[in-house]
Amino acid sequence: MTVMTGILRRPLSSYVHKIIELVHFAVRPLVSLRPGPLHVIEGSTVTLPTCHVTGHPTPMVTWTKAFGHLPQGRVQSNNSVIKILDVRKSDSADYLCTATNLLGSVVQKTLLVVVSLPRFTVKPPVKLVAWIGDTLTLKCSATGDPQPVISWKKQGGQLPVGRSQQTSDALVIRDIKKGDAGNYICAAKSAGVFSVESVTTVVVQQPIGKGRGRSKLLSFKIRYCR
């Protein structure tokens, strides 16, 4: 039987010393990553928050998706930074950044939320004539994911105090006054970030047969009857 032997060029103790030295000066990975959530519009390109990593030896960085696989063919990565192209609703998830060296692994996550831009299902008219003393109702509703929240405001002013009411799909103003004329804006906002707006110009007029016009008409009838 032939026994193969190797020759160490340096004493075994020197290799052990190097290993001990390496372990002694090694630093466990440390990961800094913003947790999110990061909201983006469906169909856009998004760059996730940078994964800042320290440690010695330099940790190896990998990205994974909490559930499932990273989007196939739509991901660009250079270790600390990952970019997702043409984001879809299915891309909404926690993304994990893992840093690994000989002392172990450390993981941090960031949340990506993909939203659909709100879309109006009912829009108020572009222009509307309201009569003094009447009640004005402007209807407005929208759809999206997540469901948009509808809000109203008056351009360059405030909604009438004590005479206006906002419901889930309408703005109601009671006892219309001349000063209520102006532009009213319906805003549909998703995730508190993305919004679309629709503007209605309200023109306020005196009703026919009321006020000074009515007095003149009555005066004419009286004189005519005489």
LOTOR-778343 format. One line per field, with one value per residue (C-alpha): x, y, z; residue in three letters. Coordinates in nm, 4 decimals, decimal comma. Layout:
REM residues N
c1 = (X / ...)
c2 = (Y / ...)
c3 = (Z / ...)
res = (ala / ...)
//
This chain:
REM residues 226
c1 = (0,0000 / 0,1328 / 0,0900 / 0,0801 / 0,2228 / 0,2282 / 0,4933 / 0,3873 / 0,5988 / 0,5179 / 0,4667 / 0,1109 / 0,1138 / 0,1428 / -0,1790 / -0,3603 / -0,2314 / -0,3655 / -0,7069 / -0,7199 / -0,6101 / -0,8791 / -1,1507 / -1,0200 / -1,0451 / -1,3680 / -1,6775 / -2,0303 / -2,2417 / -2,4501 / -2,7422 / -2,9224 / -3,2361 / -3,5426 / -3,8459 / -4,0955 / -4,3669 / -4,2666 / -4,5740 / -4,5388 / -4,7784 / -4,8469 / -4,6446 / -4,3637 / -3,9997 / -3,8982 / -3,5641 / -3,5921 / -3,4152 / -3,0379 / -2,9201 / -2,6232 / -2,3932 / -2,0763 / -1,8632 / -1,5282 / -1,4621 / -1,6884 / -2,0298 / -2,1948 / -2,5299 / -2,8353 / -3,1941 / -3,4996 / -3,8768 / -4,0503 / -4,2957 / -4,2209 / -3,9446 / -3,8093 / -3,9901 / -3,8457 / -3,6741 / -3,7702 / -3,5015 / -3,1709 / -2,9330 / -2,5820 / -2,5736 / -2,6822 / -2,9387 / -3,2225 / -3,4499 / -3,7795 / -3,9107 / -4,2777 / -4,4020 / -4,7229 / -4,9708 / -4,8196 / -4,4859 / -4,6290 / -4,4369 / -4,1552 / -3,8124 / -3,5249 / -3,1627 / -2,9273 / -2,5611 / -2,3372 / -1,9750 / -1,7930 / -1,9559 / -2,3067 / -2,5957 / -2,8097 / -3,1435 / -3,3444 / -3,6648 / -3,8397 / -4,2042 / -4,3107 / -4,6753 / -4,7933 / -5,1089 / -5,3388 / -5,3853 / -5,7390 / -5,9918 / -6,3149 / -6,6355 / -6,8555 / -6,7270 / -6,9086 / -6,9901 / -6,7272 / -6,9625 / -7,2828 / -7,5313 / -7,6691 / -7,9487 / -7,9250 / -8,1083 / -8,1093 / -7,9180 / -7,6263 / -7,5166 / -7,1945 / -7,1455 / -6,7983 / -6,6691 / -6,3646 / -6,2161 / -5,8637 / -5,6520 / -5,6451 / -5,9880 / -5,9426 / -6,0628 / -6,2717 / -6,2202 / -6,3415 / -6,1933 / -6,2691 / -5,9978 / -5,8699 / -6,1071 / -6,2895 / -6,6008 / -6,9035 / -6,8892 / -7,2056 / -7,3754 / -7,1584 / -7,1456 / -6,9155 / -7,0397 / -6,8606 / -6,9726 / -7,0974 / -7,0566 / -7,3771 / -7,4032 / -7,7269 / -7,8729 / -7,6440 / -7,5109 / -7,3447 / -7,0054 / -7,0251 / -6,9383 / -6,5999 / -6,4086 / -6,4735 / -6,2194 / -6,2941 / -5,9752 / -5,9520 / -5,6453 / -5,5069 / -5,2749 / -5,2650 / -5,0117 / -5,1449 / -5,4417 / -5,6432 / -5,8622 / -6,1722 / -6,2717 / -6,6243 / -6,6912 / -7,0019 / -7,1831 / -7,4323 / -7,7314 / -8,0381 / -8,3530 / -8,5919 / -8,8929 / -8,7128 / -8,5435 / -8,5443 / -8,6500 / -8,9598 / -9,0437 / -9,0267 / -9,2506 / -9,5119 / -9,4974 / -9,5590 / -9,8575 / -10,0069 / -9,9709 / -10,1121 / -10,4166 / -10,4877)
c2 = (0,0000 / 0,3385 / 0,6284 / 0,9771 / 1,2493 / 1,6232 / 1,8690 / 2,1852 / 2,4771 / 2,6555 / 2,5184 / 2,4156 / 2,6596 / 2,9543 / 2,8513 / 2,8157 / 3,1589 / 3,3086 / 3,1522 / 3,2821 / 3,6248 / 3,6293 / 3,5359 / 3,7838 / 4,0775 / 3,9653 / 4,1843 / 4,0503 / 4,1953 / 4,5015 / 4,5950 / 4,9281 / 4,9369 / 5,1646 / 4,9478 / 5,1351 / 5,1144 / 5,2445 / 5,3197 / 5,3115 / 5,3271 / 5,0073 / 4,9928 / 5,2206 / 5,1378 / 5,1403 / 5,1324 / 4,9825 / 5,1584 / 5,1024 / 4,8171 / 4,9611 / 4,6806 / 4,6775 / 4,3955 / 4,2182 / 4,0273 / 4,2230 / 4,0548 / 3,9027 / 4,0710 / 3,8912 / 4,0029 / 3,7798 / 3,8202 / 3,7234 / 3,4957 / 3,3612 / 3,4552 / 3,7880 / 3,9066 / 3,7066 / 3,9160 / 4,2476 / 4,2835 / 4,4689 / 4,4438 / 4,5511 / 4,3987 / 4,6908 / 4,8294 / 4,6468 / 4,7866 / 4,6368 / 4,7221 / 4,7469 / 4,6803 / 4,4813 / 4,4336 / 4,0904 / 4,2600 / 4,4052 / 4,2294 / 4,2489 / 4,2332 / 4,0931 / 4,2069 / 3,9465 / 4,0151 / 3,7139 / 3,6605 / 3,3960 / 3,5185 / 3,4623 / 3,6345 / 3,9382 / 4,0125 / 4,3340 / 4,3889 / 4,6701 / 4,6804 / 4,7610 / 4,8499 / 4,8755 / 5,0835 / 5,1498 / 5,5185 / 5,6302 / 5,6458 / 5,8449 / 5,6463 / 5,9548 / 6,3054 / 6,6287 / 6,8591 / 7,1016 / 7,3970 / 7,4342 / 7,7156 / 7,7347 / 7,9605 / 8,1674 / 7,9950 / 7,6508 / 7,3353 / 7,2322 / 6,8684 / 6,7700 / 6,3954 / 6,2425 / 5,8861 / 5,6864 / 5,3378 / 5,2080 / 4,9710 / 5,0560 / 5,2213 / 5,5982 / 5,8461 / 6,1345 / 6,4881 / 6,8326 / 7,1807 / 7,5224 / 7,6858 / 7,9986 / 7,9665 / 7,7429 / 7,5343 / 7,7154 / 7,6715 / 7,5227 / 7,4869 / 7,2221 / 6,8481 / 6,5874 / 6,2305 / 5,9328 / 6,0316 / 6,3921 / 6,7481 / 6,9160 / 7,2928 / 7,4289 / 7,7791 / 7,8853 / 8,2403 / 8,4700 / 8,4186 / 8,0423 / 8,0967 / 7,9573 / 7,6413 / 7,3281 / 7,0451 / 6,6763 / 6,4841 / 6,1033 / 5,9869 / 5,6317 / 5,5245 / 5,8868 / 5,9539 / 5,9393 / 6,1510 / 6,2657 / 6,5759 / 6,7049 / 7,0742 / 7,2160 / 7,5865 / 7,6963 / 8,0111 / 8,1574 / 8,3538 / 8,5271 / 8,3219 / 8,4692 / 8,6313 / 8,7059 / 9,0114 / 9,3452 / 9,1850 / 9,0466 / 9,3869 / 9,5554 / 9,2876 / 9,3300 / 9,7100 / 9,6793 / 9,4479 / 9,6892 / 9,9872 / 9,7810 / 9,6760 / 10,0367)
c3 = (0,0000 / -0,0978 / 0,1434 / -0,0073 / 0,2100 / 0,1660 / 0,2691 / 0,4539 / 0,3450 / 0,6736 / 1,0254 / 1,1095 / 1,4001 / 1,1570 / 0,9780 / 1,3088 / 1,4067 / 1,0825 / 1,1388 / 1,4957 / 1,3744 / 1,1056 / 1,3529 / 1,6086 / 1,3707 / 1,2000 / 1,2435 / 1,2271 / 0,9415 / 1,0154 / 0,7867 / 0,7662 / 0,5506 / 0,5574 / 0,6424 / 0,4211 / 0,3149 / -0,0271 / -0,2431 / -0,6221 / -0,9169 / -1,1097 / -1,4331 / -1,3151 / -1,2335 / -0,8675 / -0,6873 / -0,3404 / -0,0504 / -0,0498 / 0,1718 / 0,3635 / 0,4826 / 0,6952 / 0,8362 / 0,8013 / 0,5891 / 0,3514 / 0,3702 / 0,0646 / -0,0041 / -0,1468 / -0,2081 / -0,1775 / -0,1686 / 0,1555 / -0,0258 / -0,3708 / -0,6122 / -0,7296 / -1,0454 / -1,3355 / -1,6028 / -1,4394 / -1,1717 / -1,1886 / -0,8922 / -0,7929 / -0,4444 / -0,2257 / -0,4707 / -0,6434 / -0,9150 / -1,0327 / -1,3794 / -1,4793 / -1,1251 / -1,0839 / -0,8025 / -0,7375 / -0,6590 / -0,3364 / -0,0580 / 0,1940 / 0,0288 / 0,2346 / 0,2245 / 0,3706 / 0,4546 / 0,5203 / 0,6257 / 0,8310 / 1,1534 / 1,0243 / 0,8499 / 0,9254 / 0,7553 / 0,7229 / 0,5238 / 0,3389 / 0,2312 / -0,1264 / -0,1951 / -0,5569 / -0,6073 / -0,9020 / -0,9799 / -0,8855 / -1,1702 / -1,1585 / -1,1972 / -1,1486 / -1,2225 / -1,1409 / -1,4351 / -1,5599 / -1,5075 / -1,3092 / -1,2431 / -0,8882 / -0,7642 / -0,4483 / -0,1623 / -0,3275 / -0,2308 / -0,4522 / -0,4834 / -0,6638 / -0,7083 / -0,7349 / -0,6880 / -0,7936 / -0,7916 / -0,7404 / -0,5330 / -0,2500 / -0,2615 / -0,3030 / -0,0417 / -0,1778 / -0,0467 / -0,1540 / -0,1434 / -0,2855 / -0,4923 / -0,3202 / -0,0265 / 0,2195 / 0,1872 / 0,3334 / 0,7099 / 0,8592 / 0,5194 / 0,3492 / 0,4023 / 0,2457 / 0,2003 / 0,0475 / -0,3016 / -0,2933 / -0,1723 / -0,0556 / 0,0000 / 0,1477 / 0,1167 / -0,1686 / -0,1437 / -0,3960 / -0,2312 / -0,2947 / -0,6614 / -0,7650 / -0,8509 / -0,6460 / -0,6612 / -0,6065 / -0,5190 / -0,5164 / -0,3236 / -0,2867 / -0,0040 / 0,1065 / -0,1699 / -0,5262 / -0,6327 / -0,9325 / -0,9371 / -1,1119 / -1,1113 / -1,1274 / -1,1822 / -0,9941 / -1,1131 / -0,8659 / -0,9979 / -0,8580 / -0,9280 / -1,1842 / -1,0203 / -0,6931 / -0,5552 / -0,7389 / -1,0679 / -0,9012 / -0,7470 / -1,0875 / -1,2364 / -0,9589 / -0,9948 / -1,3677 / -1,3102 / -1,0597 / -1,2895 / -1,5796 / -1,3782 / -1,2917)
res = (met / thr / val / met / thr / gly / ile / leu / arg / arg / pro / leu / ser / ser / tyr / val / his / lys / ile / ile / glu / leu / val / his / phe / ala / val / arg / pro / leu / val / ser / leu / arg / pro / gly / pro / leu / his / val / ile / glu / gly / ser / thr / val / thr / leu / pro / thr / cys / his / val / thr / gly / his / pro / thr / pro / met / val / thr / trp / thr / lys / ala / phe / gly / his / leu / pro / gln / gly / arg / val / gln / ser / asn / asn / ser / val / ile / lys / ile / leu / asp / val / arg / lys / ser / asp / ser / ala / asp / tyr / leu / cys / thr / ala / thr / asn / leu / leu / gly / ser / val / val / gln / lys / thr / leu / leu / val / val / val / ser / leu / pro / arg / phe / thr / val / lys / pro / pro / val / lys / leu / val / ala / trp / ile / gly / asp / thr / leu / thr / leu / lys / cys / ser / ala / thr / gly / asp / pro / gln / pro / val / ile / ser / trp / lys / lys / gln / gly / gly / gln / leu / pro / val / gly / arg / ser / gln / gln / thr / ser / asp / ala / leu / val / ile / arg / asp / ile / lys / lys / gly / asp / ala / gly / asn / tyr / ile / cys / ala / ala / lys / ser / ala / gly / val / phe / ser / val / glu / ser / val / thr / thr / val / val / val / gln / gln / pro / ile / gly / lys / gly / arg / gly / arg / ser / lys / leu / leu / ser / phe / lys / ile / arg / tyr / cys / arg)
//
